[in-house]
Amino acid sequence: MFRSVTKAFSSSVKSAYFSTVNKKALKNVDKVCFFSSKRYDIEGFNKINNKADSANKLSFNFHPEELNNRTAALVPDDIGTVCAFVNDKLDESTLNALNEKGVKLIALRCAGFNNVDLKVADELGLKVVRVPAYSPYAVAEHAMALLLTLNRRIHKAYNRTKEGNFALDGLLGFDIHGKTIGIIGGGKIGQCFASICKGFGVELLYHDVQKVPEMEAFGAKKTDLEILFQESDVVSLHCPLTPETKYIVSQESLELMKPHAIIINTGRGGLLETKACVSALKHRRLGGLAIDVYEQEESLFFEDRSDEILTHDDLARLLTFPNVIVTGHQAFFTAEALSAICSTTINNILEFKNTGACENEVTLPK
């Protein structure tokens, strides 16, 4: 009984301390400044926010500009939270600028956080939260859509038939059934992709830093990268971008692969060394490439560039190959995923506002 009373007293003291100290420090966290915001962001966040009661309603300030050390000046002085997306640049200079503005919370409306300097954020006392999972099915299904489209040349057939050309020359694909598919990354998206692949009757290999029982439940065999690259007819990337995984697809790994093999990347652009892939495609040492992400996409994607000269030579070269498909970071883009992103982001902000902590906080690895 003494323990329970002591625990209750301790809890009440802790609660009182938070209410008198932390809540003052977290003033204006419910005022949120969005960057890289599109029409669907504005509609999605407002739709959920408008349904909230007055105690849980947030105040939004939307900007279409990408966040960097210059655009940080757009943050009003009374804003406590900044909501950022995948290509916003949260480096040292940007974080310092936000800190000077009085920002307390960085709410990422995405799963990846490689664009945030976590060390600097920690030193400044800036908290970073993210959306660890929204719809892994969306990304996994897009990865399979890219594979099927590239393999069966559906993009070429579509353009041909629109012009009345029904010839089959140049449209030859291969049966996916019986082939070996290698998955790099055994997280939720990798698991969903493995589940989809299983229905095609393939052999599955996967590589992850640890054994993943869910992957093995689909019949996937854990292996090292060298064997995965050597034996796979298709390699699909579903791992986060870290210093260890940067350019996991490089000239060295490409040289291990079968010349007819296909690479799918719906993860992060930096997982794949673009120049090495261009060279492999040019010398016919790679069967095909389908990417939804690009290592220099932050200055290109999510905008209409159709009237501009494409100055990215590597991307321009990729677009000339008939066995390459590029989509503009749309793998996540489903109604279900957007709804989950909006809901989780709002809940992250409210949880931090009310408790000073959040289960989806991103911290430096110990």
C-alpha positions in Angstrom: 0.0 0.0 0.0 2.9 2.3 0.9 4.4 1.7 -2.5 1.1 2.5 -4.3 0.7 5.7 -2.3 4.3 6.7 -3.0 3.8 5.9 -6.7 0.7 8.0 -6.8 2.4 10.9 -5.0 5.3 10.7 -7.4 3.0 10.6 -10.4 1.1 13.6 -9.1 4.3 15.6 -8.4 5.6 14.7 -11.9 2.3 15.8 -13.4 2.3 19.0 -11.5 5.9 19.7 -12.5 5.0 19.1 -16.2 2.0 21.4 -16.0 3.9 24.3 -14.4 7.2 24.0 -16.2 6.9 22.0 -19.5 3.6 23.4 -20.6 5.0 26.8 -20.5 8.0 25.6 -22.5 5.7 24.0 -25.0 3.6 27.1 -25.6 2.4 27.5 -29.2 3.2 23.8 -30.1 -0.4 23.6 -31.3 0.4 26.3 -33.9 1.9 24.5 -36.9 3.8 25.8 -39.9 3.8 23.5 -42.9 6.4 23.4 -45.7 6.3 21.7 -49.1 2.5 21.7 -48.7 0.3 20.8 -51.7 -3.4 21.0 -52.2 -3.9 17.4 -50.9 -1.9 18.3 -47.7 -4.1 21.3 -47.0 -7.3 19.4 -47.7 -6.3 16.3 -45.7 -5.0 18.1 -42.6 -7.9 20.6 -42.5 -10.5 17.8 -42.9 -9.2 15.9 -39.8 -8.5 19.1 -37.8 -12.0 20.5 -38.4 -13.5 17.4 -36.8 -11.5 17.8 -33.6 -13.0 19.4 -30.5 -11.7 22.8 -29.4 -9.2 21.3 -26.9 -7.6 19.3 -29.6 -7.8 21.7 -32.5 -4.5 22.9 -34.1 -3.8 26.1 -36.0 -2.2 25.6 -39.4 0.0 27.9 -41.5 0.7 26.4 -45.0 3.7 27.2 -47.3 4.4 25.6 -50.7 8.1 26.3 -50.4 10.6 23.7 -49.4 12.1 24.2 -46.0 15.7 25.3 -45.9 17.9 27.9 -44.1 16.4 30.7 -46.3 12.7 29.7 -46.2 12.9 29.2 -42.4 12.3 33.0 -42.3 8.7 32.3 -43.3 7.9 30.8 -39.9 5.9 33.3 -37.8 7.3 34.1 -34.4 4.4 32.5 -32.6 4.8 29.1 -34.2 5.9 26.2 -32.0 5.8 23.3 -34.5 7.2 23.0 -38.0 5.8 20.2 -40.2 8.2 19.0 -42.9 8.2 16.5 -45.7 10.8 14.2 -47.3 12.8 16.8 -49.3 12.8 19.6 -46.8 16.4 20.3 -45.7 16.7 20.2 -41.9 20.4 20.7 -41.7 22.4 22.6 -39.1 21.7 26.1 -40.5 18.0 25.4 -40.9 17.6 24.0 -37.4 19.5 26.9 -35.9 17.2 29.3 -37.8 14.1 27.4 -36.5 15.5 27.4 -33.0 15.9 31.2 -33.1 12.3 31.4 -34.1 11.3 29.6 -31.0 10.3 26.3 -32.7 10.1 23.4 -30.2 8.9 20.5 -32.4 9.8 19.2 -35.9 6.8 17.0 -37.1 7.8 15.0 -40.1 4.8 13.8 -42.1 6.8 10.9 -43.5 8.7 7.8 -42.3 12.2 8.7 -43.3 14.3 11.1 -41.4 17.6 11.1 -43.3 17.0 14.8 -44.1 17.3 15.8 -40.4 20.6 16.5 -38.6 19.5 14.7 -35.4 22.7 15.5 -33.6 22.1 19.3 -34.0 18.4 18.9 -33.2 19.4 17.1 -30.0 21.9 19.8 -29.0 19.3 22.5 -29.6 16.6 20.7 -27.7 14.4 20.4 -30.8 12.2 17.3 -30.7 11.7 15.3 -33.9 8.7 13.1 -34.5 7.7 11.1 -37.6 5.0 8.8 -39.1 6.7 5.4 -38.8 4.0 3.6 -40.7 1.1 4.9 -42.8 0.3 2.4 -45.5 3.1 -0.1 -46.3 0.7 -1.6 -48.8 0.7 1.6 -50.8 4.5 1.5 -51.4 4.7 -2.3 -51.8 1.9 -2.3 -54.4 3.6 0.5 -56.3 6.9 -1.4 -56.3 5.0 -4.4 -57.9 3.3 -2.1 -60.3 6.7 -0.8 -61.4 8.0 -4.3 -61.9 5.0 -5.5 -63.9 5.0 -2.4 -66.0 8.7 -2.5 -66.8 8.8 -6.3 -67.4 5.7 -6.4 -69.7 6.5 -3.0 -71.4 3.1 -1.8 -70.5 4.2 1.9 -70.7 5.4 1.3 -74.3 2.3 -0.7 -75.3 0.0 2.1 -74.0 1.7 4.7 -76.1 1.7 2.5 -79.2 -1.9 1.5 -79.1 -3.0 5.1 -78.6 -1.4 5.7 -82.0 -3.0 2.6 -83.6 0.2 0.6 -83.4 -0.6 -3.0 -82.3 2.8 -4.6 -83.1 4.4 -6.8 -80.5 8.0 -6.2 -81.4 10.0 -4.9 -78.5 7.4 -5.8 -75.9 8.8 -9.2 -74.9 8.8 -9.8 -71.1 9.4 -12.8 -68.9 7.4 -14.9 -66.5 7.8 -13.7 -62.9 6.7 -17.1 -61.7 9.7 -19.2 -60.8 12.1 -16.3 -60.7 14.2 -15.2 -57.7 13.3 -11.8 -56.1 15.7 -10.3 -53.6 14.3 -7.8 -51.0 16.7 -5.5 -49.2 15.0 -4.4 -46.0 12.7 -6.6 -43.9 10.5 -3.9 -42.4 6.7 -3.4 -42.9 7.1 -2.4 -46.5 9.5 -5.2 -47.3 7.1 -7.7 -45.7 4.1 -6.4 -47.7 6.2 -6.7 -50.9 7.2 -10.2 -49.9 3.5 -11.1 -49.4 2.6 -9.8 -52.8 5.6 -11.6 -54.4 4.6 -14.9 -52.8 1.4 -14.9 -54.9 3.5 -15.0 -58.1 5.2 -18.2 -57.1 8.7 -16.9 -56.8 11.8 -17.7 -54.7 12.3 -15.0 -52.1 15.6 -13.8 -50.6 16.0 -11.0 -48.2 18.7 -9.1 -46.5 18.3 -7.2 -43.2 20.5 -6.5 -40.2 18.6 -9.1 -38.2 16.5 -12.1 -38.8 12.8 -11.2 -39.6 10.4 -14.0 -38.7 7.6 -12.3 -40.7 9.7 -12.5 -43.9 10.5 -16.1 -43.3 6.8 -16.8 -42.8 6.5 -15.9 -46.5 9.2 -18.4 -47.4 12.0 -15.7 -47.8 15.5 -16.8 -47.0 17.9 -14.5 -45.2 21.2 -14.1 -47.0 24.1 -11.7 -47.3 24.1 -9.0 -49.9 26.6 -10.6 -52.2 24.5 -13.8 -52.7 21.3 -11.7 -53.0 22.7 -9.7 -55.8 24.2 -12.7 -57.5 21.1 -14.9 -57.4 18.2 -12.4 -57.8 16.4 -11.8 -61.1 14.7 -8.8 -59.4 16.1 -6.7 -56.5 13.7 -4.4 -54.7 15.0 -1.8 -52.2 12.9 -1.2 -49.0 15.5 -0.2 -46.4 16.0 3.2 -44.8 18.8 5.5 -46.1 21.7 5.5 -43.6 25.4 6.0 -43.9 25.6 2.2 -44.1 23.0 1.8 -46.8 24.0 4.8 -49.0 24.8 3.4 -52.5 23.9 -0.1 -51.5 23.5 -0.5 -55.2 26.9 0.6 -56.6 29.2 -0.4 -59.4 30.5 -3.3 -57.3 27.1 -4.7 -56.6 25.9 -4.2 -60.2 28.8 -6.3 -61.4 27.6 -9.2 -59.3 24.1 -9.1 -60.8 22.7 -11.1 -63.7 22.7 -9.0 -66.9 18.9 -9.4 -67.3 18.2 -8.4 -63.7 15.8 -5.6 -62.8 16.2 -3.2 -59.9 13.2 -1.5 -58.2 13.7 1.4 -55.8 10.8 2.9 -53.9 12.9 3.6 -50.8 15.3 6.6 -51.0 17.2 7.9 -53.9 20.6 7.7 -52.2 20.3 3.9 -51.9 21.2 3.7 -55.6 24.3 5.2 -57.3 22.7 6.7 -60.4 25.9 7.1 -62.4 26.8 3.4 -61.9 23.3 2.4 -63.0 23.5 4.6 -66.1 26.8 2.9 -67.0 25.4 -0.6 -66.4 22.3 0.1 -68.6 24.5 1.7 -71.3 26.7 -1.4 -71.5 23.7 -3.8 -71.2 24.8 -5.2 -67.8 21.4 -4.4 -66.3 18.1 -5.6 -67.6 16.0 -2.7 -66.3 15.5 -0.1 -63.7 12.3 1.3 -62.1 12.7 4.1 -59.6 10.2 6.2 -57.7 13.0 8.1 -55.9 16.1 9.9 -57.2 19.2 10.9 -55.2 18.9 14.6 -56.2 15.1 14.7 -56.3 14.8 17.5 -53.8 15.2 20.1 -56.6 12.9 18.4 -59.0 10.1 16.2 -57.6 6.6 17.3 -56.6 6.6 20.1 -59.1 5.6 20.5 -62.8 8.9 20.9 -64.6 7.5 20.2 -68.1 8.4 23.7 -69.4 11.9 23.6 -68.0 15.2 22.3 -69.3 16.2 19.2 -67.3 19.7 20.0 -66.1 20.3 16.8 -64.1 22.4 14.9 -66.6 22.1 11.5 -64.9 18.3 11.7 -64.7 18.0 13.0 -68.3 20.2 10.0 -69.4 18.0 7.5 -67.5 14.9 8.8 -69.2 16.3 8.0 -72.6 16.5 4.2 -71.9 13.5 2.1 -73.0 14.1 -0.2 -70.1 13.8 2.5 -67.4 10.7 3.8 -65.6 10.8 6.9 -63.4 7.9 8.0 -61.2 8.0 11.1 -59.1 7.9 9.8 -55.5 4.3 8.7 -55.7 4.5 5.3 -54.2 3.0 6.5 -50.9 0.3 8.4 -52.7 -3.0 6.6 -51.9 -6.1 8.0 -50.1 -5.5 5.6 -47.2 -1.9 6.6 -46.8 -2.6 10.3 -46.9 -5.3 9.9 -44.3 -3.0 7.9 -42.0 -0.2 10.5 -42.5 -2.5 13.4 -41.5 -4.0 11.6 -38.5 -0.7 10.3 -37.1 1.1 13.7 -37.6 -1.7 15.5 -35.8 -1.8 12.9 -33.0 2.0 13.2 -32.6 1.7 17.0 -32.1 -1.1 16.6 -29.6 0.7 13.9 -27.7 3.8 16.1 -27.5 1.7 19.1 -26.5 -0.1 17.3 -23.7 2.7 15.1 -22.3 6.0 16.6 -23.5 6.8 13.3 -25.2 5.8 11.2 -28.1 6.1 7.5 -28.9 7.0 8.4 -32.5 10.0 10.6 -31.5 13.2 10.1 -33.5 16.3 10.1 -31.3 20.0 9.6 -31.9 21.1 6.0 -31.8 22.7 5.0 -28.5 
